[in-house]
Amino acid sequence: MPTAHIELDRRAVIAPVNRRTFGSFVEHLGRCVYDGLYEPGHPSANEDGFRMDVVELVRELGSSTVRYPGGNFVSGFRWEDSVGPREQRPVRRDLAWHSLEPNQVGLDEFAKWLKLTGSELMLAVNIATRGILPALDLLEYANHPSGTALSDARVANGSVEPHNVRMWCLGNEMDGPWQTGFMTAEDYGKIAARTAAAMKMADKSLELVVCGSSGSGMPTFGDWERTVLEHCYEHVDYISCHAYYQELDGDLGSFLASALDMDFFIDTVVATADHVGYKKRSDKKINISFDEWNIWYVKEHMEAEAADQSAKEWRYAPRLLEDKYSVADAVVVGNLLMTLLKRSDRVTSASLAQLVNVIAPIMTEPGGPAWRQTTFYPFSITSRLASGEVIRPVIQTPTYQTTRHGEAALVDAVATVDEDRAAVFLVNRDLTETAQITIDVRSLGSTRILEAVTLADADVYAKNTLEQQDRVTPFANASAVLADGVLRVELPPVSWTAIALH
């Protein structure tokens, strides 16, 4: 049985827990909005057509911020299409996902949905195929109280109070050749700087997110961030990171260590941003909005789409990217969220992509149930338990060699501490062995265990499906014992664990 020892010192503070770390993402893609959030004929639908069973699950998930409406979708989107009388809204082709967009859910409707879930709106503007003036128009429509043409139009459309959107994304993945209207870093940096400057003329308090790289494997990674920030450093507040992970060629060991790549990604972007700041003699720090992250079996979806002749058709809400997640996937999601917490000093906003049906923790069936995927649990539990300040653990653990990420720790951990509660989050990446963990918590003043839950299964590829919606659920970890300031717990192989302490 492998063993690991962890020291927790409440003085080793990284940063406060930022609630925006627990953000998510809703894009007009596949069945995320239509048949996901919005299904007027569903038995649980409210008067606005939103599924209240989904709303309840989103509340349980603990999603704090929702990025909307894309994603690749936003690069062909005309926001004006999605407001006003529904019967007058045009149907448009969405080139990003080869679908038809009916525009029955737009900004005003989505703002109503956010109130049901208690989430904050993070709005993306299309500067890929449009530009500065449409972005300013959207800002006026969304945020100006009244007395101007566009704010009065919003009032007339039924949203009397302004939406007061604070965070704005300046486009999406503009480095990617798959993106409608993609640009070079030089071209994007210039248009992003001009758009950001104009938006700040309207409201200096806005928090603006400029597009970083779509992944650490992009050929322009690093150079993209440097060039873009050299143009718009003084006008923006965040640079985005996007990262998706998947098990490749049966290499589960490398997949379980995916957090190492996320950490490398963050390190590189922080160093690049700070380099530009130093060059500009600026006191300002650019933070990271990790506003797309998840497990996504991209290769499988590409192969399926290529084989699907019906993909040539233009369809409403087709079933796209509906990954069914395993125990191993959930363990990696939990570990990635732990990494985001560890980097809370610079990653102050993040979005799990996406929220419903599309690579999502929540699944629905038209006219039928909504259920939790395996990945739902580490996110919801971490969102519920993490509070106060993130503290940096000192971990003594065996390591193992991975094909893709080099040497990786067998056990990973992070902790948070509040006035009367602490939480420890752990993963065991060992494929076959239970790990025996001792954690020195004397510095935390912990007196008892409030709860200890583990997500694991004898079948690491077990999944929750329409037929077996509760096949995988967290279970109480009875091995957790606290005595004389030492917490002892056993972690099953390929597992994620959360322990709350009084």
Secondary structure, 3 states (H helix, E strand, C coil): CCEEEEECCCCCEEEECCHHHHEEECCCCCCCCECCCECCCCCCECCCCEEHHHHHHHHHHCCCEEEECCCHHHHHCCHHHHCCCHHHCCCEEECCCCEEECCCCCHHHHHHHHHHHCCEEEEEECCCCCCHHHHHHHHHHHHCCCCCHHHHHHHHCCCCCCCCCCEEEECCCCCCCCCCCCCCHHHHHHHHHHHHHHHHHHCCCCEEEECCCCCCCCCCCCHHHHHHHHHHHHHCCEEEEEEEECCCCCCHHHHHCCHHHHHHHHHHHHHHHHHHHHHCCCCCCCEEEEEEEEECCHHHHHHHHHHCHHHHCCEECCCCCCCCCEHHHHHHHHHHHHHHHHCCCCEEEEEEECCECCCCCEEECCCCCEEECCCHHHHHHHHHHCCCEEECCEEECCEEEECCCEEEECEEEEEEECCCCEEEEEEECCCCCCEEEEEECHHHCCCCEEEEEEECCCCCCCECCCCCCCCCCCEECCCCEEECCEEEEEECCCEEEEEEEC
